[in-house]
Amino acid sequence: MKRYILASLLMTVNYIMAQEKLYVNAPSIAFKDTELTVEAGVFLDGSTIASYEETDKYYKIYRDYVPPVYVEKSNNIQLTYNSKRIPSPAPIIDKDEYLNGPHLYTVVAGLKVREYPQQTAKVLGTVLNGTPIVLSYFPKDENEYVEINYLGEKGFIPASFIGNRPNLDQLISQYNAVNTTDEQKKYAERILELAWNSSTKDIIKALEIFIEYAETNELTSLANQSKLLLEMHKAIPKKGETKIVEKLYKNKDFGFVIQGAIEPQEGFDKEFVHATIGYSLDSFDDLEDYTLGDYESLSNFNSAVFIVNDYNEKHKVRELSMINANQFKINHSLLNENTSEGDFLQIGKGLITSYNPVEQTYLIERIGMSYKFQFKNNKLFKVESFISC
């Protein structure tokens, strides 16, 4: 009898796992009960359902970490996607100037992203105020969590902290109206984070306010760092303006440096790489990596990733960790593992084209190439190169 029950359970699991995906073609109410009377939330147009059971009346839908929900069977959910263009229920936004598809925005600064939908779950990181959150399912209870894509990983944030996109001018007015340090901090952070999701003009305005807040409250280090970011954004090159970086590159004043040698245009010799970095741990082709040309592959080393030409065996740096004697040269300065963000902002002023505060990365571009400088704990951690599209 036990064997029969186990076999039946395994067959049920296999049946669920092997099912075809369902596509939501119009907003569809999910219920907590099989009688379809107590609303749990709504599946939104364009979402997919991978794990479910089917009856004549409803779909029983399984989601990670939470109880199953039930959706009435209708042609709103089918095996193929064919949107009916039915608007999502409030407060969901279907389309605006920032995003096309069901979404809302974060409305607080430094919102924690959890590994699973509980307040005690591990924190994966934070999302900025005003970040658009793509939605496939929205719960009726604002105390529940919504699933998001966070830096390529699945994460969860409370539904109570998403809504309409905050307004920068309104936040500035609120900042000017408060008196306590805590309230000033709250609005100054919301202003700056919203600006990171906005235009360079808004970023400059927000940084000026944030500097005022930091100086008023004698936060000298924070004020100085913000001033450097302000100067960087005021000096951002115009789109497509790469002459200065290109000149530095041709003069061997811009590029990866290994054991004191700057990378030649054609790449390092195999023998040099083996003598300085070591030997390859593994090699592979990545068809989605547009940095690769014909007859090229990626090769992983302990502190680097190289693009290797299969014919001449030249090694071009794709990624270099700032350890040992690995460096990056900008003008007459050599950046390494001891380079702080403040140092980098001064060295790269007028060359840096963008900044990502979530990833703590900066971009510098030259003709056809971009270089990403990543920081951890205020120190340069890694530099990557990739083809600009």
C-alpha positions in Angstrom: 0.0 0.0 0.0 2.8 2.4 0.9 4.5 1.7 -2.4 1.3 2.4 -4.3 0.8 5.8 -2.5 4.5 6.8 -3.1 4.2 5.8 -6.8 1.0 7.9 -7.1 2.6 10.9 -5.5 5.6 10.7 -7.8 3.3 10.4 -10.8 1.4 13.5 -9.7 4.6 15.5 -9.2 5.9 14.4 -12.6 2.6 15.3 -14.2 2.7 18.8 -12.7 6.4 19.3 -13.7 5.8 18.1 -17.2 2.9 20.3 -18.0 3.0 23.0 -20.6 3.2 26.6 -19.4 0.0 28.6 -19.3 -0.1 32.2 -20.5 -2.2 34.9 -19.0 -3.9 36.9 -21.8 -5.9 39.2 -19.6 -5.8 40.1 -15.9 -7.2 37.1 -13.9 -8.3 37.1 -10.3 -6.7 34.6 -8.0 -8.6 33.2 -5.0 -7.6 31.6 -1.7 -10.3 29.0 -1.8 -11.7 26.4 -4.2 -15.1 28.1 -4.1 -13.5 31.2 -5.7 -15.0 33.6 -3.1 -12.0 35.0 -1.2 -9.6 37.1 -3.4 -5.9 36.6 -3.0 -4.5 38.8 -5.9 -4.4 39.1 -9.6 -2.3 37.5 -12.4 -1.4 40.1 -14.9 -1.4 40.2 -18.7 1.8 38.5 -20.1 2.6 36.5 -17.0 3.2 32.7 -17.2 2.1 29.9 -15.0 4.5 26.9 -14.8 3.2 24.7 -12.0 -0.5 24.0 -11.6 -3.3 21.4 -11.4 -6.4 21.6 -13.6 -10.0 20.8 -12.8 -13.2 21.4 -14.7 -13.8 24.6 -12.7 -10.4 26.1 -11.9 -6.6 26.0 -12.0 -4.8 25.3 -8.8 -1.6 27.4 -9.1 1.6 26.7 -7.2 4.0 29.5 -6.4 7.3 29.5 -4.4 7.1 29.9 -0.6 3.4 30.7 -0.4 0.1 28.7 -0.4 -1.5 27.8 -3.8 -4.1 30.0 -5.3 -7.1 29.2 -7.5 -8.1 30.9 -10.8 -11.3 30.2 -12.6 -10.9 28.5 -15.9 -11.5 30.8 -18.9 -10.0 31.7 -22.2 -8.1 34.4 -20.3 -5.6 31.7 -19.5 -4.4 29.5 -22.4 -1.5 27.5 -23.7 -0.6 30.3 -26.1 -0.2 34.0 -25.6 -2.6 36.3 -27.3 -3.2 39.4 -25.3 -6.8 40.7 -25.1 -5.5 44.2 -24.2 -7.7 44.5 -21.2 -6.4 47.1 -18.7 -5.0 46.0 -15.4 -6.9 46.8 -12.2 -5.8 49.8 -10.1 -3.2 50.5 -8.9 -1.3 48.7 -11.7 0.2 50.8 -14.4 0.2 49.1 -17.9 2.3 51.7 -19.8 4.0 55.0 -19.2 7.0 56.9 -20.4 9.4 54.6 -18.5 8.0 51.1 -19.1 5.6 49.1 -21.3 3.9 46.3 -19.4 2.2 45.9 -16.0 4.4 47.6 -13.3 4.6 49.9 -10.3 7.5 51.8 -8.6 9.3 51.6 -5.3 8.3 54.5 -3.1 11.0 54.4 -0.4 14.8 54.6 -0.3 17.0 51.6 0.3 14.2 49.0 0.0 15.6 45.6 1.1 15.2 42.7 -1.3 14.7 39.4 0.5 15.7 35.9 -0.6 12.2 34.7 0.1 9.0 36.5 1.1 9.6 36.9 4.8 11.0 39.7 6.9 13.5 37.3 8.5 14.9 36.2 5.1 18.4 36.9 3.9 18.8 40.4 2.4 20.1 40.2 -1.2 20.5 43.9 -1.6 18.4 47.0 -2.0 16.5 48.8 -4.8 16.4 52.5 -5.2 13.4 54.8 -4.8 11.5 55.1 -8.0 12.7 51.8 -9.5 10.1 50.3 -11.9 9.0 46.9 -10.7 7.7 44.6 -13.4 4.7 42.6 -12.1 3.3 39.2 -13.1 1.2 38.8 -10.0 0.0 41.4 -7.5 -1.4 40.4 -4.1 -4.6 41.9 -2.6 -3.0 42.1 0.8 -0.3 44.8 0.9 1.4 42.9 3.7 2.4 40.2 1.3 5.4 40.3 -1.0 5.9 40.6 -4.7 8.5 38.7 -6.7 11.1 40.7 -8.6 14.2 40.1 -10.7 17.1 41.5 -8.7 20.5 41.5 -10.6 19.5 38.2 -12.3 18.2 36.6 -9.2 14.8 36.0 -7.8 14.0 38.3 -4.9 11.0 39.6 -2.9 9.9 43.0 -1.7 6.8 44.1 0.3 3.8 45.1 -1.8 3.2 48.0 0.6 6.3 49.8 -0.6 5.3 50.0 -4.3 2.9 52.4 -6.0 2.9 55.3 -8.4 6.3 56.8 -9.4 7.3 59.4 -6.8 7.5 63.0 -8.0 10.9 64.7 -7.5 9.6 68.2 -7.1 7.1 67.0 -4.5 9.9 65.2 -2.6 12.0 68.4 -2.6 9.1 70.4 -1.2 8.7 67.8 1.6 12.4 68.0 2.3 12.3 71.8 2.6 9.3 71.6 4.9 10.7 69.2 7.6 12.8 70.2 10.6 14.2 67.0 12.2 17.4 65.4 11.1 15.7 62.0 10.7 13.0 63.5 8.4 15.7 65.4 6.4 17.6 62.2 6.0 14.6 60.3 4.8 13.6 62.8 2.1 17.2 63.6 1.1 17.8 59.8 0.4 14.5 59.5 -1.4 15.4 62.5 -3.6 18.8 61.2 -4.5 17.7 57.6 -5.2 14.8 58.8 -7.4 17.3 61.0 -9.3 19.5 58.0 -10.0 16.5 56.6 -11.9 16.1 59.9 -13.8 18.0 62.3 -16.0 21.5 63.8 -15.5 19.8 67.1 -14.9 17.7 65.7 -12.0 20.8 63.9 -10.6 22.7 67.2 -10.4 19.8 68.9 -8.7 19.4 66.0 -6.2 23.1 65.9 -5.4 23.2 69.6 -4.6 20.3 69.0 -2.1 22.0 65.9 -0.7 25.3 67.9 -0.2 23.3 70.6 1.6 21.8 67.9 3.9 25.2 66.3 4.6 27.0 69.6 5.3 24.2 70.8 7.5 24.5 67.7 9.6 28.3 67.7 9.6 28.5 64.5 7.6 31.8 65.5 6.0 32.8 62.3 4.3 29.4 61.9 2.8 29.4 65.5 1.6 32.8 65.2 0.0 31.9 61.9 -1.8 28.7 63.6 -3.1 30.6 66.6 -4.3 32.9 64.3 -6.3 29.8 62.6 -7.8 28.4 66.0 -8.6 31.5 67.1 -10.4 31.6 63.8 -12.3 28.0 64.2 -13.6 28.6 67.8 -14.6 31.7 66.7 -16.6 30.0 63.7 -18.3 31.1 63.6 -22.0 28.4 64.2 -24.6 27.0 61.0 -26.1 29.4 59.6 -28.6 32.3 61.9 -27.5 35.2 59.5 -27.0 38.1 61.4 -28.5 40.0 61.9 -25.2 39.8 58.2 -24.2 40.7 57.1 -27.7 43.8 59.3 -27.6 44.8 58.0 -24.2 44.4 54.4 -25.5 46.5 55.0 -28.6 49.2 56.6 -26.5 49.1 53.6 -24.1 47.8 55.7 -21.3 44.5 53.8 -21.0 44.1 50.0 -20.6 44.6 46.9 -18.5 48.0 46.5 -16.9 49.5 43.1 -15.8 52.9 43.1 -14.0 53.6 46.6 -15.2 52.9 45.9 -18.9 49.9 47.6 -20.5 47.8 45.4 -22.8 48.9 45.6 -26.5 46.1 46.4 -29.0 46.3 42.8 -30.3 46.4 41.3 -26.8 49.0 39.7 -24.5 51.2 36.7 -25.7 50.2 33.4 -24.3 53.6 32.9 -22.7 53.3 36.3 -20.9 49.9 35.4 -19.5 51.2 32.0 -18.3 54.2 33.6 -16.6 52.2 36.3 -14.9 48.6 35.1 -14.3 49.0 31.4 -14.5 47.3 28.8 -16.6 43.6 28.6 -17.7 41.1 26.9 -15.4 38.7 26.3 -18.3 37.7 27.7 -21.7 34.3 28.0 -23.3 32.3 29.6 -26.1 29.6 32.0 -25.2 27.3 32.7 -28.3 25.6 35.5 -26.5 28.8 37.4 -25.7 29.1 39.9 -28.5 32.7 40.7 -27.4 33.7 37.5 -29.1 34.7 37.5 -32.7 35.2 34.6 -35.1 37.5 31.9 -33.9 37.6 33.3 -30.4 36.7 31.8 -27.0 36.7 32.9 -23.4 39.3 31.5 -21.0 39.0 31.7 -17.2 42.1 32.3 -15.0 42.3 32.8 -11.2 42.2 36.6 -11.5 41.2 37.2 -15.1 39.0 36.2 -18.0 40.6 36.5 -21.5 39.3 36.4 -25.0 41.7 34.0 -26.8 42.3 34.0 -30.5 42.3 30.3 -31.6 44.9 31.1 -34.4 47.6 33.4 -32.9 46.8 32.6 -29.3 46.7 36.2 -28.3 44.9 37.0 -25.0 42.8 40.1 -24.8 41.5 41.0 -21.3 37.7 40.6 -20.9 37.8 40.9 -17.1 40.5 41.6 -14.6 40.2 41.4 -10.8 42.3 44.0 -9.0 44.5 41.6 -7.0 48.2 40.8 -7.0 49.9 43.1 -9.6 46.8 43.6 -11.7 46.1 47.3 -12.5 44.3 49.6 -14.9 45.9 52.7 -16.3 44.1 56.0 -16.9 46.3 58.8 -18.1 49.3 58.7 -15.8 47.5 57.0 -12.9 47.6 53.3 -12.1 44.4 52.0 -10.5 44.6 48.9 -8.3 42.9 47.2 -5.3 43.7 50.2 -3.1 42.0 52.7 -5.4 39.0 54.3 -3.6 35.9 55.6 -5.3 37.0 59.1 -4.4 40.3 58.5 -6.1 38.6 57.1 -9.2 36.2 60.0 -9.4 39.0 62.5 -9.5 41.1 60.5 -12.0 38.2 59.7 -14.3 36.5 63.1 -14.2 35.5 64.1 -17.7 35.9 60.4 -18.9 33.2 58.6 -16.9 29.9 58.4 -18.8 27.6 56.8 -16.2 27.3 55.5 -12.7 25.2 52.6 -11.3 24.7 53.0 -7.5 23.1 49.6 -7.1 26.0 47.7 -8.7 28.6 50.3 -7.5 29.9 50.5 -11.1 31.1 53.3 -13.4 31.5 53.2 -17.2 34.1 54.8 -19.4 33.7 54.4 -23.2 35.9 54.6 -26.2 35.1 53.9 -29.8 33.2 50.6 -29.9 34.2 49.6 -26.4 33.0 50.1 -22.8 34.9 49.5 -19.6 33.0 48.8 -16.3 34.8 49.6 -13.1 33.2 47.8 -10.1 33.8 48.8 -6.5 33.3 46.8 -3.2 33.6 48.4 0.2 34.9 51.6 -1.4 37.8 49.9 -3.2 38.2 49.0 -6.9 37.4 45.3 -7.2 37.2 44.4 -10.9 37.3 46.0 -14.4 35.5 44.5 -17.4 35.6 45.3 -21.1 32.8 44.7 -23.6 31.8 45.8 -27.0 29.4 48.9 -27.1 26.3 48.3 -29.2 
